[in-house]
Amino acid sequence: MVFDFDGTLADSSVDILESVAKTCEEMSFKIPSKEEAQKYIGVGIKPFLRDNSADDKIYQKSLEVFDRIYTKSGQRQTKLYPGMRELIFELKSVDKAILSNKREKYLTQVVDFLDLNKDFLRAYGGDSFEAPKPNPMGLNSLMQEFKLEPKQVLMIGDTDTDLKAAQAANCQSCFVDFGYGKSTVDSDYAVKSVNELSKLLIGLCT
């Protein structure tokens, strides 16, 4: 099972939105509404910063500012969704990985903070491969690494980015409707709560 991180395993919106707002303030960008900023969480913050930068020099500066602010935050306000840690425990005998569009260094930081290293075989970020989701490179790499067929892999996420990656890799997909995104892409499964996700995943494993 392959899990997205932001909006799937954990609610990271407070840390991300506060860091975006502070970056915008320092860069004299217009501070987006919560709804506007959340649209970028699934695909990564780079498109947002690029959209607000007049040229590449400003864009590179904004990346440096966000990196400094977000790293300093320690992602201490990021929390697993209620019931998620229990679900992870229930799936202790199942091979699991994280495939996020978050930069790998941010993902490593928060996985350490939430003490998830023992629960997931791998945790890959958006810059772990040449191209992030929806490119299937990350899923294909995981399948190659663990010698799995696409039918053996379930991608779980809260955005079209996750579902499109699964489609491109010919894997199964599950859309979670408690995160930040809305689905416009077909998925094999869809759930509205962690409780529903738990019933689904445990059922698939029995």
Protein Blocks (a to p, Z undefined) as FASTA:
>chain_A
ZZdfehplpccklmmmmmmmmmmmmnopacddfklmmmmmmnojklmmmmmpcbfklmmm
mmmmmmmmmmmnoommbccdehklmmmmmmmmpccddddfbdfklmmmmmmmnopmlmpm
bdcdfklpmbdcfbfklmmmmmmmnopafklpccddfbfklmmmmmmnopacdddfkbmb
dcfbdcfbdcfbfklmmmmmmmmmZZ
